[in-house]
Amino acid sequence: MSDMRTAKTVSITLPPDLLIKAQAIAQREHRTISELFREALRRYMTPDPELATVLERIRAKGKELGIRTEADVERLSDEYRRDNRR
C-alpha cells in the first residue's frame, strides 16, 4: 500500500527566543507548532490589499516629487533636515 499522506515533513532552524515565542503562541491558541507555521507561511504568501493600497499611494507621491532612487530620498531627507533645523 502506498503512503497516502499529502503533507511532507521539513526541518527548520530557529533561534531559541523565536522558538519560545512560537511555542507560547501555539499553546495559548491550542494549536500545534506545525499549524502555527502553516498559517504564518500562508499569510506571508497572501498579498495584503491594504498594504498594496498604501504602497500604491507612496509610489504615486514619490513619482510626483521626482523620487526615482534612494539617492533622491537621501537628498530630500537632507534638505528637509537642513530646512527644519532650529
N, C-alpha and C positions, 0 to 999 in steps of 0.2 A: 504494500500500500504506500502511495506517495505522501509526502508531507503536504497537508492542506493549508498550512499557515501562509498567510499573505504578508505578514509583518516580518521584518528582518531585525535581528539584534545588532546593535552597534555599540561601540565603546567611545566615550568622550572623556577628556581630561578637564577637570575644573579646579580652580584654586580653592583651598579649603573654606574660605569665608563665603564664596559663592555657593558652594555645595550646602553649607549650613543654612544659608538663607533659603535656598530652593527646598531643602528638606522641611524647614519650618512652614513655608507656604503650602507645600503638599500636605503636611499634617493638618494644618489649620483648615484646609479646604477638603479634607478627607479624600485625597487623590494620591495616586502613585506618582513617583518622580517621572516615569515614562509619560503619563498623561499630561503632567505639567509641561514637560519639554515638547511634546507633540503640539500642544496648544500654542506655546511660545513660538515654535517654528511656523505654524500656520499663520499666526498674527504677523510675524516678521515678513512672510511672503505675500501677505494680502495688502494691496495698496490702501492707504488711508485717504479717503476722499477729502477730509478736512485739511490734512497736510498738503495734498495736491493743490487745493484752492489757495492756501497761504503761499506756497511756492510760486504759483502762477502770478499772484499779485506782486510778490517780491521781484520776480524776474521782469515783470512789466515796468515796475518802478525803476529798477536798475537800468533797463533799456532807455527809459525816459530821461534818466540822469546821465546817460552815456557811459555807464559802467559795463566794461567788457572783460576786464581781467582783475586778478587780485591786486595788481599794482594800482588800478583805478580805485579800488576800495581803500587801500592804504593811503593814497593821495588825498581822497576825500576825508578820511578819518583824521589825517594830519591837519588838513585845512580847518576842519571843524574844531579840533582841539586848540589850534592856534587862534582862531577867531573867538573862542569862548574862554580864554584864559583871563583871569582877573588881574 
